[in-house]
Amino acid sequence: LRDPSCARVCAGTTKRDSTKWQSSSVDQFVYTYVDISKCGFVTVPTVTTSLEGHGSHWHTTGSGNIYDVTTSTFESVIKTSQSVFVANSNKWNMEWIAVGYTC
């Protein structure tokens, strides 16, 4: 077991005006990479996410599905019939909370 004093909760957002949504090679998916390096984790954290924005994100599924979590980043993949243009114009962004160890 790890020292409980090393446990840390860290939270953030990809921000409405700066989330870099990309089109997946598979139809109906958009994705973004989220930088969590400032949290200082030394082990892979547990991450919870939520999709936030001005509109059209009710057309999506999978905002809680994350991939390739490391101590410094994770990927969020969203299934949607909407395009990257719609994601960006509606200011979709990822709100996240990560729990892990810093020592």
All heavy atoms as an XYZ file, in Angstrom:
797
protein
N       0.825     -1.195      0.000
C       0.000      0.000      0.000
C       0.863      1.250      0.000
O       1.917      1.286      0.616
C      -0.900      0.018      1.234
C      -2.003     -1.014      1.284
C      -2.720     -0.934      2.619
C      -2.975     -0.832      0.166
N       0.374      2.258     -0.645
C       1.081      3.543     -0.699
C       0.752      4.383      0.521
O      -0.279      4.221      1.157
C       0.704      4.293     -1.960
C       1.205      3.608     -3.214
C       1.389      4.661     -4.287
N       2.042      4.106     -5.424
C       3.342      4.252     -5.700
N       4.110      4.946     -4.928
N       3.860      3.719     -6.785
N       1.628      5.315      0.804
C       1.434      6.264      1.898
C       0.228      7.145      1.575
O       0.221      7.834      0.551
C       2.692      7.111      2.046
C       2.626      8.123      3.168
O       1.535      8.345      3.727
O       3.679      8.701      3.479
N      -0.808      7.154      2.421
C      -1.997      7.968      2.144
C      -1.703      9.462      2.003
O      -2.432     10.172      1.327
C      -2.904      7.712      3.357
C      -2.403      6.471      3.981
C      -0.945      6.373      3.641
N      -0.631      9.918      2.615
C      -0.308     11.342      2.495
C       0.173     11.705      1.088
O       0.258     12.886      0.740
C       0.741     11.754      3.532
O       1.985     11.137      3.257
N       0.451     10.695      0.271
C       0.870     10.939     -1.117
C      -0.309     10.997     -2.085
O      -0.132     11.309     -3.259
C       1.821      9.837     -1.574
S       3.382      9.810     -0.687
N      -1.517     10.684     -1.611
C      -2.704     10.710     -2.475
C      -3.062     12.149     -2.817
O      -2.952     13.052     -1.986
C      -3.872     10.028     -1.780
N      -3.482     12.355     -4.063
C      -3.825     13.705     -4.505
C      -5.044     13.661     -5.411
O      -5.173     12.779     -6.256
C      -2.666     14.318     -5.274
C      -2.999     15.698     -5.793
C      -1.809     16.455     -6.269
N      -2.222     17.805     -6.623
C      -1.621     18.547     -7.507
N      -0.552     18.113     -8.110
N      -2.059     19.751     -7.769
N      -5.913     14.659     -5.243
C      -7.032     14.881     -6.155
C      -6.679     16.106     -6.971
O      -6.299     17.146     -6.423
C      -8.350     15.118     -5.387
C      -9.475     15.441     -6.368
C      -8.706     13.907     -4.543
N      -6.773     15.988     -8.267
C      -6.424     17.078     -9.172
C      -7.561     17.203    -10.186
O      -8.105     16.193    -10.636
C      -5.115     16.744     -9.871
S      -4.404     18.040    -10.890
N      -7.964     18.412    -10.510
C      -9.082     18.611    -11.439
C      -8.747     19.715    -12.425
O      -7.900     20.569    -12.165
C     -10.341     18.965    -10.666
N      -9.445     19.698    -13.561
C      -9.210     20.733    -14.558
C     -10.202     20.674    -15.700
O     -11.170     19.913    -15.680
N      -9.916     21.466    -16.699
C     -10.739     21.551    -17.895
C      -9.838     21.788    -19.104
O      -8.759     22.365    -18.967
C     -11.773     22.690    -17.773
O     -12.535     22.750    -18.980
C     -11.114     24.033    -17.543
N     -10.314     21.357    -20.263
C      -9.573     21.653    -21.487
C      -9.930     23.032    -22.023
O      -9.367     23.469    -23.012
C      -9.850     20.596    -22.573
O     -11.256     20.561    -22.845
C      -9.365     19.225    -22.138
N     -10.851     23.712    -21.414
C     -11.292     25.075    -21.702
C     -12.121     25.161    -22.984
O     -11.816     24.538    -23.992
C     -10.131     26.053    -21.756
C      -9.371     26.122    -20.455
C      -8.261     27.133    -20.535
C      -7.463     27.106    -19.237
N      -6.277     27.926    -19.319
N     -13.137     25.972    -22.909
C     -14.092     26.104    -24.017
C     -13.465     26.605    -25.310
O     -13.876     26.200    -26.383
C     -15.221     27.045    -23.614
C     -16.154     26.448    -22.613
C     -17.251     27.396    -22.269
N     -18.209     26.760    -21.377
C     -19.202     27.392    -20.823
N     -19.377     28.688    -21.041
N     -20.031     26.756    -20.039
N     -12.542     27.501    -25.229
C     -11.982     28.094    -26.449
C     -10.684     27.454    -26.914
O     -10.109     27.900    -27.904
C     -11.762     29.598    -26.241
C     -13.078     30.350    -26.108
O     -14.034     29.991    -26.824
O     -13.147     31.275    -25.295
N     -10.213     26.427    -26.214
C      -8.921     25.889    -26.623
C      -8.852     24.367    -26.694
O      -7.776     23.816    -26.862
C      -7.829     26.405    -25.683
O      -8.091     26.009    -24.355
N      -9.984     23.674    -26.585
C      -9.962     22.218    -26.736
C      -9.682     21.888    -28.193
O     -10.327     22.416    -29.089
C     -11.294     21.594    -26.285
O     -11.539     21.970    -24.929
C     -11.252     20.084    -26.401
N      -8.711     21.015    -28.416
C      -8.300     20.666    -29.779
C      -8.980     19.358    -30.202
O      -8.376     18.290    -30.176
C      -6.783     20.539    -29.839
C      -6.071     21.852    -29.597
C      -4.561     21.673    -29.629
C      -3.847     22.994    -29.505
N      -3.841     23.572    -28.201
N     -10.247     19.462    -30.608
C     -10.974     18.285    -31.089
C     -10.433     17.875    -32.439
O     -10.114     18.715    -33.272
C     -12.466     18.579    -31.190
C     -13.088     18.789    -29.856
C     -13.494     19.974    -29.317
C     -13.352     17.801    -28.868
N     -13.992     19.782    -28.062
C     -13.923     18.451    -27.756
C     -13.162     16.416    -28.806
C     -14.301     17.764    -26.605
C     -13.550     15.734    -27.658
C     -14.109     16.407    -26.581
N     -10.333     16.572    -32.659
C      -9.859     16.031    -33.922
C     -10.855     14.977    -34.410
O     -11.539     14.347    -33.610
C      -8.484     15.394    -33.728
C      -7.440     16.388    -33.216
C      -6.121     15.695    -32.943
O      -5.542     15.095    -33.844
N      -5.661     15.763    -31.712
N     -10.893     14.772    -35.718
C     -11.745     13.732    -36.299
C     -11.030     12.402    -36.226
O      -9.843     12.310    -36.511
C     -12.049     14.044    -37.766
O     -12.815     15.203    -37.864
N     -11.772     11.384    -35.871
C     -11.222     10.039    -35.839
C     -11.227      9.451    -37.244
O     -12.002      9.868    -38.104
C     -12.069      9.175    -34.906
O     -11.663      7.834    -34.971
N     -10.377      8.457    -37.464
C     -10.391      7.760    -38.756
C     -11.652      6.895    -38.876
O     -12.004      6.457    -39.954
C      -9.137      6.899    -38.895
O      -9.086      5.951    -37.848
N     -12.324      6.663    -37.751
C     -13.587      5.931    -37.733
C     -14.715      6.963    -37.723
O     -14.685      7.915    -36.957
C     -13.676      5.037    -36.475
C     -14.988      4.291    -36.444
C     -12.498      4.079    -36.418
N     -15.687      6.808    -38.593
C     -16.802      7.759    -38.664
C     -17.498      7.914    -37.320
O     -17.580      6.982    -36.528
C     -17.825      7.310    -39.705
C     -17.343      7.524    -41.130
O     -16.387      8.293    -41.313
O     -17.925      6.916    -42.048
N     -18.009      9.085    -37.090
C     -18.840      9.437    -35.944
C     -18.092      9.476    -34.611
O     -18.682      9.260    -33.554
C     -20.050      8.514    -35.834
C     -20.971      8.632    -37.031
C     -22.257      7.863    -36.848
O     -22.319      6.921    -36.077
N     -23.285      8.262    -37.557
N     -16.809      9.778    -34.649
C     -16.043      9.950    -33.418
C     -15.188     11.205    -33.520
O     -14.642     11.515    -34.580
C     -15.117      8.746    -33.170
C     -15.839      7.499    -32.761
C     -16.262      6.591    -33.709
C     -16.105      7.244    -31.426
C     -16.933      5.438    -33.345
C     -16.771      6.095    -31.044
C     -17.191      5.188    -32.009
N     -15.105     11.928    -32.415
C     -14.131     13.006    -32.275
C     -13.324     12.699    -31.014
O     -13.788     11.980    -30.127
C     -14.781     14.408    -32.180
C     -15.527     14.744    -33.455
C     -15.705     14.528    -30.979
N     -12.114     13.217    -30.954
C     -11.285     12.931    -29.787
C     -10.381     14.109    -29.467
O     -10.151     14.988    -30.301
C     -10.462     11.656    -29.997
C      -9.410     11.770    -31.069
C      -8.096     12.104    -30.736
C      -9.714     11.551    -32.403
C      -7.122     12.213    -31.720
C      -8.759     11.652    -33.389
C      -7.458     11.984    -33.040
O      -6.509     12.101    -34.013
N      -9.883     14.114    -28.241
C      -8.918     15.106    -27.813
C      -7.996     14.476    -26.775
O      -8.372     13.509    -26.101
C      -9.594     16.375    -27.237
O      -8.623     17.400    -27.071
C     -10.297     16.104    -25.920
N      -6.792     14.991    -26.688
C      -5.853     14.566    -25.654
C      -5.873     15.598    -24.543
O      -5.916     16.803    -24.808
C      -4.442     14.427    -26.233
C      -4.340     13.264    -27.186
C      -4.472     13.448    -28.556
C      -4.141     11.969    -26.716
C      -4.413     12.383    -29.438
C      -4.075     10.892    -27.588
C      -4.204     11.119    -28.943
O      -4.149     10.055    -29.809
N      -5.843     15.126    -23.307
C      -5.928     16.005    -22.150
C      -4.615     15.916    -21.365
O      -4.180     14.820    -20.995
C      -7.119     15.620    -21.251
C      -7.208     16.548    -20.059
C      -8.420     15.640    -22.059
N      -4.006     17.056    -21.134
C      -2.749     17.147    -20.396
C      -3.030     17.238    -18.899
O      -3.685     18.178    -18.451
C      -1.980     18.376    -20.872
C      -0.631     18.546    -20.200
O      -0.257     17.729    -19.336
O       0.064     19.517    -20.543
N      -2.540     16.276    -18.132
C      -2.678     16.306    -16.674
C      -1.295     16.319    -15.995
O      -1.176     16.032    -14.814
C      -3.531     15.121    -16.154
C      -2.910     13.776    -16.519
C      -4.965     15.226    -16.670
C      -3.592     12.573    -15.857
N      -0.278     16.684    -16.744
C       1.095     16.616    -16.234
C       1.339     17.509    -15.022
O       2.167     17.195    -14.171
C       2.090     16.946    -17.344
O       1.866     18.259    -17.837
N       0.612     18.614    -14.904
C       0.812     19.519    -13.766
C       0.362     18.917    -12.447
O       0.680     19.437    -11.382
C       0.097     20.845    -14.016
C       0.748     21.639    -15.134
C       0.072     22.969    -15.340
C       0.753     23.707    -16.495
N       0.104     24.964    -16.810
N      -0.366     17.797    -12.501
C      -0.810     17.135    -11.267
C       0.352     16.470    -10.536
O       0.289     16.264     -9.328
C      -1.879     16.101    -11.582
S      -3.399     16.813    -12.267
N       1.386     16.101    -11.265
C       2.566     15.506    -10.640
C       2.416     14.055    -10.221
O       3.124     13.587     -9.319
N       1.554     13.303    -10.879
C       1.357     11.905    -10.508
C       2.587     11.061    -10.842
O       3.236     11.265    -11.863
C       0.141     11.323    -11.237
C      -1.167     11.929    -10.827
C      -1.985     12.547    -11.759
C      -1.591     11.895     -9.506
C      -3.202     13.103    -11.396
C      -2.799     12.455     -9.124
C      -3.605     13.066    -10.064
N       2.879     10.094     -9.972
C       3.954      9.140    -10.229
C       3.387      7.751    -10.538
O       4.134      6.851    -10.905
C       4.960      9.065     -9.058
C       5.664     10.407     -8.875
C       4.281      8.631     -7.772
N       2.081      7.597    -10.349
C       1.377      6.378    -10.742
C       0.217      6.802    -11.636
O      -0.220      7.951    -11.593
C       0.812      5.615     -9.525
O      -0.107      6.456     -8.829
C       1.923      5.174     -8.588
N      -0.275      5.876    -12.427
C      -1.396      6.183    -13.313
C      -2.638      6.446    -12.449
O      -3.035      5.591    -11.660
C      -1.649      5.030    -14.306
C      -2.888      5.297    -15.143
C      -0.429      4.833    -15.205
N      -3.245      7.623    -12.603
C      -4.397      7.964    -11.766
C      -5.702      7.368    -12.285
O      -5.790      6.923    -13.422
C      -4.440      9.491    -11.869
C      -3.930      9.762    -13.250
C      -2.857      8.729    -13.485
N      -6.708      7.407    -11.441
C      -8.076      7.118    -11.843
C      -8.677      8.434    -12.310
O      -8.573      9.449    -11.618
C      -8.882      6.556    -10.663
O      -8.261      5.347    -10.233
C     -10.329      6.295    -11.054
N      -9.294      8.441    -13.492
C      -9.793      9.684    -14.087
C     -11.289      9.567    -14.362
O     -11.758      8.550    -14.866
C      -9.045     10.006    -15.407
C      -9.586     11.279    -16.039
C      -7.547     10.127    -15.158
N     -12.011     10.637    -14.024
C     -13.429     10.757    -14.326
C     -13.619     12.010    -15.167
O     -13.000     13.039    -14.886
C     -14.255     10.887    -13.027
O     -13.997      9.747    -12.217
C     -15.730     10.981    -13.319
N     -14.459     11.921    -16.205
C     -14.633     13.065    -17.101
C     -16.104     13.391    -17.332
O     -16.986     12.560    -17.104
C     -13.998     12.798    -18.485
O     -14.638     11.665    -19.068
C     -12.506     12.570    -18.380
N     -16.320     14.598    -17.817
C     -17.649     15.036    -18.223
C     -17.491     15.999    -19.389
O     -16.604     16.852    -19.387
C     -18.348     15.733    -17.054
O     -19.627     16.164    -17.438
N     -18.350     15.867    -20.383
C     -18.334     16.756    -21.541
C     -19.200     17.970    -21.249
O     -20.350     17.841    -20.834
C     -18.856     16.019    -22.777
C     -18.896     16.793    -24.089
C     -17.496     17.182    -24.531
C     -19.580     15.963    -25.161
N     -18.669     19.164    -21.474
C     -19.376     20.412    -21.203
C     -19.332     21.266    -22.454
O     -18.423     21.144    -23.261
C     -18.688     21.121    -20.026
C     -19.470     22.253    -19.402
C     -19.248     23.602    -20.067
O     -18.225     23.811    -20.735
O     -20.139     24.456    -19.913
N     -20.318     22.128    -22.646
C     -20.318     23.028    -23.791
C     -21.597     23.830    -23.882
O     -22.463     23.754    -23.009
N     -21.709     24.613    -24.964
C     -22.876     25.472    -25.165
C     -24.055     24.748    -25.796
O     -25.191     25.188    -25.674
C     -22.512     26.667    -26.056
C     -21.703     27.690    -25.356
N     -22.151     28.404    -24.281
C     -20.444     28.117    -25.586
C     -21.216     29.237    -23.879
N     -20.162     29.079    -24.647
N     -23.824     23.664    -26.520
C     -24.934     22.979    -27.164
C     -24.501     21.809    -28.006
O     -23.319     21.595    -28.264
N     -25.471     21.036    -28.427
C     -25.330     19.866    -29.303
C     -24.558     18.708    -28.682
O     -24.413     17.672    -29.320
C     -24.692     20.248    -30.646
O     -25.561     21.104    -31.366
N     -24.068     18.845    -27.475
C     -23.365     17.710    -26.879
C     -24.332     16.659    -26.344
O     -23.922     15.573    -25.974
C     -22.337     18.144    -25.825
C     -22.818     19.070    -24.768
N     -23.375     20.292    -25.044
C     -22.806     18.970    -23.438
C     -23.690     20.901    -23.917
N     -23.350     20.114    -22.929
N     -25.620     16.959    -26.356
C     -26.604     15.939    -25.995
C     -26.698     14.874    -27.093
O     -27.263     13.806    -26.879
C     -27.962     16.578    -25.703
C     -28.578     17.302    -26.859
C     -28.377     18.599    -27.209
C     -29.479     16.764    -27.814
N     -29.111     18.912    -28.336
C     -29.801     17.792    -28.728
C     -30.063     15.511    -27.995
C     -30.660     17.601    -29.794
C     -30.924     15.340    -29.061
C     -31.218     16.380    -29.948
N     -26.099     15.130    -28.253
C     -26.050     14.157    -29.349
C     -24.942     13.120    -29.149
O     -24.730     12.292    -30.018
C     -25.748     14.860    -30.684
C     -26.863     15.686    -31.221
N     -27.920     15.160    -31.910
C     -27.080     17.023    -31.169
C     -28.740     16.135    -32.277
N     -28.254     17.271    -31.830
N     -24.221     13.183    -28.044
C     -23.022     12.359    -27.884
C     -23.225     11.212    -26.905
O     -24.123     11.228    -26.080
C     -21.843     13.207    -27.374
O     -22.107     13.607    -26.024
C     -21.618     14.433    -28.237
N     -22.329     10.244    -26.999
C     -22.208      9.190    -25.990
C     -20.728      8.947    -25.752
O     -19.897      9.214    -26.623
C     -22.872      7.863    -26.437
O     -22.278      7.430    -27.667
C     -24.364      8.005    -26.615
N     -20.421      8.478    -24.569
C     -19.046      8.070    -24.301
C     -18.155      9.096    -23.643
O     -16.950      8.892    -23.577
N     -18.702     10.193    -23.129
C     -17.805     11.202    -22.541
C     -17.069     10.672    -21.318
O     -16.039     11.207    -20.937
C     -18.571     12.474    -22.179
O     -19.483     12.237    -21.135
N     -17.574      9.618    -20.708
C     -16.882      9.010    -19.575
C     -15.871      7.958    -19.982
O     -15.186      7.392    -19.141
N     -15.768      7.696    -21.286
C     -14.822      6.691    -21.775
C     -13.498      7.351    -22.096
O     -13.420      8.222    -22.965
C     -15.370      5.999    -23.020
C     -16.646      5.253    -22.740
O     -16.859      4.796    -21.629
N     -17.501      5.132    -23.726
N     -12.461      6.936    -21.397
C     -11.142      7.506    -21.644
C     -10.176      6.381    -21.988
O     -10.385      5.225    -21.633
C     -10.646      8.319    -20.438
C     -10.658      7.471    -19.171
C     -11.502      9.557    -20.249
C     -10.034      8.147    -17.998
N      -9.122      6.752    -22.694
C      -8.171      5.775    -23.197
C      -6.751      6.233    -22.918
O      -6.475      7.431    -22.813
C      -8.344      5.605    -24.719
C      -9.700      5.085    -25.098
C     -10.761      5.958    -25.311
C      -9.943      3.721    -25.205
C     -12.025      5.482    -25.642
C     -11.205      3.234    -25.537
C     -12.226      4.125    -25.756
O     -13.474      3.655    -26.081
N      -5.860      5.247    -22.827
C      -4.422      5.486    -22.753
C      -4.034      6.466    -21.644
O      -3.255      7.395    -21.853
C      -3.891      5.975    -24.106
C      -4.149      4.974    -25.221
O      -4.104      3.765    -24.943
O      -4.413      5.402    -26.359
N      -4.561      6.247    -20.444
C      -4.214      7.114    -19.318
C      -2.769      6.855    -18.907
O      -2.347      5.709    -18.772
C      -5.145      6.855    -18.113
C      -4.783      7.785    -16.949
C      -6.598      7.031    -18.491
N      -2.020      7.931    -18.743
C      -0.660      7.859    -18.208
C      -0.579      8.841    -17.038
O      -1.570      9.468    -16.676
C       0.396      8.245    -19.270
O       0.306      9.650    -19.541
C       0.214      7.451    -20.564
N       0.586      9.018    -16.495
C       0.762      9.983    -15.410
C       0.654     11.415    -15.904
O       0.507     12.333    -15.102
C       2.119      9.804    -14.722
O       3.153      9.925    -15.706
C       2.216      8.440    -14.038
N       0.662     11.623    -17.212
C       0.665     12.994    -17.733
C      -0.418     13.315    -18.761
O      -0.615     14.476    -19.104
C       2.028     13.315    -18.346
O       2.306     12.427    -19.408
N      -1.135     12.316    -19.261
C      -2.127     12.586    -20.304
C      -3.164     11.468    -20.381
O      -2.953     10.376    -19.854
C      -1.441     12.761    -21.680
O      -2.382     13.266    -22.624
C      -0.856     11.477    -22.190
N      -4.278     11.760    -21.035
C      -5.240     10.730    -21.412
C      -5.965     11.196    -22.664
O      -5.941     12.368    -23.022
C      -6.224     10.385    -20.286
C      -7.182     11.476    -19.890
C      -8.400     11.632    -20.529
C      -6.875     12.333    -18.855
C      -9.288     12.630    -20.153
C      -7.754     13.334    -18.461
C      -8.962     13.477    -19.110
N      -6.601     10.258    -23.334
C      -7.360     10.550    -24.544
C      -8.847     10.377    -24.248
O      -9.256      9.405    -23.620
C      -6.948      9.603    -25.663
C      -7.707      9.816    -26.957
C      -7.340      8.796    -28.025
O      -6.733      7.754    -27.700
O      -7.685      9.048    -29.194
N      -9.650     11.329    -24.692
C     -11.103     11.244    -24.561
C     -11.694     11.097    -25.955
O     -11.435     11.916    -26.836
C     -11.654     12.499    -23.892
O     -13.047     12.412    -23.789
N     -12.473     10.035    -26.159
C     -13.091      9.755    -27.448
C     -14.605      9.852    -27.270
O     -15.175      9.219    -26.398
C     -12.705      8.359    -27.969
C     -13.372      8.082    -29.300
C     -11.195      8.224    -28.080
N     -15.247     10.651    -28.115
C     -16.674     10.901    -28.029
C     -17.356     10.387    -29.292
O     -16.959     10.746    -30.401
C     -16.962     12.425    -27.902
C     -16.151     13.052    -26.778
C     -18.452     12.676    -27.771
C     -16.511     12.591    -25.402
N     -18.382      9.567    -29.127
C     -19.182      9.142    -30.284
C     -20.249     10.203    -30.518
O     -20.987     10.582    -29.606
C     -19.839      7.797    -30.037
C     -20.608      7.324    -31.260
C     -21.163      5.942    -31.105
C     -21.845      5.575    -32.422
N     -22.401      4.260    -32.411
N     -20.306     10.685    -31.759
C     -21.246     11.749    -32.083
C     -21.537     11.772    -33.574
O     -20.680     11.429    -34.384
C     -20.710     13.130    -31.639
O     -21.663     14.130    -31.972
C     -19.374     13.446    -32.280
N     -22.730     12.195    -33.919
C     -23.056     12.424    -35.328
C     -22.619     13.826    -35.745
O     -22.744     14.191    -36.907
C     -24.561     12.258    -35.544
O     -25.276     13.184    -34.741
N     -22.104     14.593    -34.801
C     -21.674     15.967    -35.057
C     -20.219     15.996    -35.518
O     -19.432     15.107    -35.208
C     -21.836     16.818    -33.797
C     -23.233     16.773    -33.213
C     -24.274     17.284    -34.179
O     -24.149     18.344    -34.757
N     -25.324     16.498    -34.365
N     -19.846     17.043    -36.220
C     -18.489     17.188    -36.745
C     -17.591     17.919    -35.746
O     -18.059     18.477    -34.753
C     -18.527     17.982    -38.048
O     -18.940     19.317    -37.773
N     -16.309     17.930    -36.047
C     -15.355     18.711    -35.261
C     -15.752     20.186    -35.290
O     -15.642     20.887    -34.280
C     -13.912     18.513    -35.788
C     -12.957     19.519    -35.186
C     -13.447     17.097    -35.489
N     -16.242     20.664    -36.429
C     -16.695     22.052    -36.525
C     -17.788     22.338    -35.494
O     -17.764     23.363    -34.809
C     -17.211     22.360    -37.929
C     -17.813     23.727    -38.054
C     -17.002     24.851    -38.179
C     -19.191     23.901    -37.999
C     -17.555     26.121    -38.260
C     -19.758     25.161    -38.080
C     -18.935     26.277    -38.214
N     -18.754     21.435    -35.360
C     -19.841     21.614    -34.386
C     -19.275     21.569    -32.959
O     -19.644     22.371    -32.108
C     -20.942     20.556    -34.584
C     -21.953     20.586    -33.439
C     -21.642     20.769    -35.914
N     -18.364     20.633    -32.700
C     -17.747     20.536    -31.372
C     -17.041     21.841    -31.014
O     -17.198     22.364    -29.902
C     -16.765     19.375    -31.336
N     -16.295     22.387    -31.947
C     -15.555     23.624    -31.681
C     -16.478     24.837    -31.596
O     -16.316     25.686    -30.715
C     -14.476     23.845    -32.739
C     -13.347     22.861    -32.597
O     -13.017     22.432    -31.497
N     -12.754     22.476    -33.705
N     -17.448     24.939    -32.494
C     -18.315     26.113    -32.485
C     -19.238     26.125    -31.258
O     -19.658     27.194    -30.811
C     -19.133     26.206    -33.778
O     -19.987     25.098    -33.920
N     -19.520     24.953    -30.694
C     -20.318     24.872    -29.473
C     -19.453     24.794    -28.214
O     -19.956     24.548    -27.122
C     -21.273     23.682    -29.534
C     -22.472     23.981    -30.393
O     -23.323     24.777    -30.019
N     -22.536     23.361    -31.564
N     -18.161     24.990    -28.412
C     -17.198     25.090    -27.309
C     -17.211     23.876    -26.379
O     -17.126     23.997    -25.164
C     -17.424     26.383    -26.526
C     -17.269     27.621    -27.401
C     -17.482     28.892    -26.609
C     -17.458     30.105    -27.506
N     -16.194     30.488    -28.001
N     -17.289     22.672    -26.990
C     -17.203     21.471    -26.190
C     -15.846     21.424    -25.499
O     -14.820     21.763    -26.087
C     -17.340     20.228    -27.053
C     -18.697     20.020    -27.655
C     -19.803     20.810    -27.538
C     -19.072     18.939    -28.489
N     -20.848     20.289    -28.243
C     -20.429     19.136    -28.836
C     -18.409     17.822    -28.976
C     -21.116     18.243    -29.656
C     -19.097     16.944    -29.781
C     -20.434     17.143    -30.119
N     -15.841     20.995    -24.264
C     -14.589     20.825    -23.539
C     -14.757     19.716    -22.513
O     -15.870     19.345    -22.152
C     -14.151     22.137    -22.885
C     -15.125     22.613    -21.841
O     -14.942     22.375    -20.655
N     -16.190     23.288    -22.264
N     -13.644     19.173    -22.073
C     -13.660     18.089    -21.096
C     -13.347     18.633    -19.716
O     -12.317     19.269    -19.502
C     -12.625     17.012    -21.455
C     -12.927     16.261    -22.739
S     -14.577     15.532    -22.848
C     -14.605     14.454    -21.443
N     -14.263     18.376    -18.792
C     -14.026     18.639    -17.379
C     -13.530     17.309    -16.800
O     -14.066     16.255    -17.131
C     -15.323     19.049    -16.679
C     -16.050     20.200    -17.350
C     -15.385     21.535    -17.122
O     -14.725     21.706    -16.075
O     -15.518     22.406    -17.993
N     -12.516     17.344    -15.958
C     -11.961     16.081    -15.464
C     -11.511     16.178    -14.008
O     -11.204     17.266    -13.507
C     -10.801     15.612    -16.341
C      -9.701     16.627    -16.493
C      -9.589     17.583    -17.461
C      -8.590     16.816    -15.620
N      -8.468     18.341    -17.243
C      -7.834     17.894    -16.119
C      -8.140     16.166    -14.468
C      -6.661     18.324    -15.512
C      -6.980     16.617    -13.859
C      -6.249     17.688    -14.384
N     -11.519     15.021    -13.359
C     -10.991     14.866    -12.009
C     -10.105     13.624    -12.031
O     -10.513     12.575    -12.537
C     -12.113     14.666    -10.972
C     -13.039     15.879    -10.948
C     -11.526     14.402     -9.584
C     -14.289     15.672    -10.101
N      -8.903     13.753    -11.513
C      -7.974     12.628    -11.452
C      -7.539     12.409    -10.000
O      -7.301     13.373     -9.272
C      -6.751     12.910    -12.331
N      -7.452     11.147     -9.619
C      -7.027     10.785     -8.266
C      -5.867      9.814     -8.401
O      -5.986      8.788     -9.079
C      -8.167     10.134     -7.469
C      -7.698      9.758     -6.077
C      -9.379     11.051     -7.409
N      -4.737     10.162     -7.785
C      -3.573      9.311     -7.877
C      -2.562      9.655     -6.793
O      -2.868     10.371     -5.847
N      -1.349      9.145     -6.966
C      -0.290      9.352     -5.981
C       0.835     10.196     -6.566
O       1.180     10.074     -7.731
C       0.267      8.006     -5.518
C      -0.734      7.245     -4.678
C      -1.576      6.309     -5.257
C      -0.825      7.478     -3.310
C      -2.503      5.619     -4.492
C      -1.754      6.797     -2.543
C      -2.582      5.870     -3.134
O      -3.512      5.198     -2.376
N       1.381     11.046     -5.715
C       2.460     11.949     -6.135
C       3.804     11.548     -5.515
O       4.804     12.217     -5.752
C       2.126     13.392     -5.772
O       1.880     13.478     -4.368
C       0.916     13.886     -6.543
N       3.805     10.511     -4.704
C       5.089     10.020     -4.140
C       4.951      8.544     -3.803
O       3.880      7.969     -3.882
C       5.494     10.806     -2.893
S       4.329     10.840     -1.530
